[in-house]
Amino acid sequence: MTAVASSIPPEWYLLLAAAVFCIGLFGVLTRNDALYFLMSVELMMNAANINFVAFALYYGDLTGQVFALFVIALAAAEVAIGIGIILVLYRNFGVTDVTVPTEMRW
């Protein structure tokens, strides 16, 4: 089976990934709410996935797509743990603001 060359140059994929990563980085640096923080980290991981898939398309192999699948699995685990931490944060402090608790206690 032959690979079909994309008519979109790889620079556009990289530009999209850079924009998505910058939006995620802006969200991480400016938001105090834990849910927004978690969503911003997911945006940054999706930007890495766009890069992996773009380079896989450019070089014609599946290695980047395999890495993207591993990143998706890692993101699912990260969300599961993050939601658990957010629930404990809300139960103990009544807010999801990450600046309120200075230390987690038993």
C-alpha positions as CSV (number, residue, x, y, z in Angstrom):
1,M,0.0,0.0,0.0
2,T,1.5,3.3,-1.0
3,A,1.3,6.4,1.1
4,V,-0.7,9.3,-0.3
5,A,1.2,12.6,-0.1
6,S,-0.7,15.4,1.6
7,S,-1.3,18.6,-0.3
8,I,-0.8,20.5,3.0
9,P,2.8,21.3,3.7
10,P,4.1,20.2,7.1
11,E,4.8,23.8,8.1
12,W,1.1,24.4,8.5
13,Y,0.8,21.4,10.9
14,L,3.7,22.7,12.9
15,L,2.2,26.2,13.0
16,L,-1.1,24.7,14.2
17,A,0.7,22.7,16.9
18,A,2.6,25.7,18.0
19,A,-0.6,27.7,18.3
20,V,-2.3,25.0,20.3
21,F,0.7,24.6,22.6
22,C,0.9,28.3,23.2
23,I,-2.8,28.4,24.1
24,G,-2.3,25.6,26.5
25,L,0.8,27.2,28.0
26,F,-1.1,30.5,28.4
27,G,-3.8,28.6,30.3
28,V,-1.3,26.9,32.6
29,L,0.4,30.1,33.4
30,T,-2.6,32.3,34.0
31,R,-5.4,30.1,35.3
32,N,-5.9,29.2,39.0
33,D,-8.7,26.8,38.6
34,A,-7.6,23.2,38.6
35,L,-10.0,22.1,35.8
36,Y,-8.7,24.8,33.5
37,F,-5.2,23.8,34.4
38,L,-5.9,20.2,33.5
39,M,-7.6,21.2,30.2
40,S,-4.6,23.4,29.4
41,V,-2.2,20.5,29.9
42,E,-4.3,18.4,27.6
43,L,-4.0,21.1,24.9
44,M,-0.3,20.9,25.3
45,M,-0.3,17.2,24.9
46,N,-2.5,17.4,21.9
47,A,-0.1,19.8,20.3
48,A,2.7,17.2,20.7
49,N,0.3,14.7,19.1
50,I,-0.2,17.0,16.1
51,N,3.6,17.2,15.7
52,F,4.0,13.4,16.0
53,V,1.4,12.7,13.3
54,A,2.7,15.5,11.1
55,F,6.2,14.1,11.1
56,A,4.9,10.6,10.6
57,L,3.1,11.9,7.5
58,Y,6.1,13.8,6.3
59,Y,8.5,10.9,6.7
60,G,6.0,8.2,5.6
61,D,6.3,5.9,8.6
62,L,4.0,5.0,11.4
63,T,6.3,5.7,14.3
64,G,4.8,9.1,15.1
65,Q,1.3,7.7,15.1
66,V,2.4,5.0,17.5
67,F,3.9,7.7,19.8
68,A,0.7,9.7,19.5
69,L,-1.3,6.6,20.7
70,F,1.0,6.3,23.7
71,V,0.5,10.0,24.5
72,I,-3.2,9.6,24.3
73,A,-3.0,6.7,26.8
74,L,-0.8,8.8,29.0
75,A,-3.3,11.7,28.8
76,A,-6.1,9.4,29.8
77,A,-4.2,8.2,32.9
78,E,-3.3,11.8,33.7
79,V,-6.9,12.9,33.6
80,A,-8.0,10.0,35.9
81,I,-5.4,11.0,38.5
82,G,-6.0,14.7,38.0
83,I,-9.7,14.4,38.5
84,G,-9.1,12.4,41.7
85,I,-6.8,15.1,43.0
86,I,-9.3,17.8,42.1
87,L,-12.1,15.9,43.9
88,V,-10.0,15.6,47.1
89,L,-9.1,19.3,46.7
90,Y,-12.8,20.3,46.5
91,R,-13.8,18.0,49.3
92,N,-11.1,19.3,51.7
93,F,-11.2,23.0,50.8
94,G,-14.5,23.6,49.0
95,V,-12.8,25.2,46.0
96,T,-10.9,24.0,43.0
97,D,-8.5,27.0,43.1
98,V,-5.0,25.6,43.2
99,T,-3.6,28.7,45.1
100,V,-5.9,28.2,48.2
101,P,-4.3,25.0,49.7
102,T,-0.7,25.6,50.7
103,E,-0.2,22.0,51.8
104,M,-2.2,18.8,51.5
105,R,-3.0,17.2,54.9
106,W,-4.2,13.8,55.8
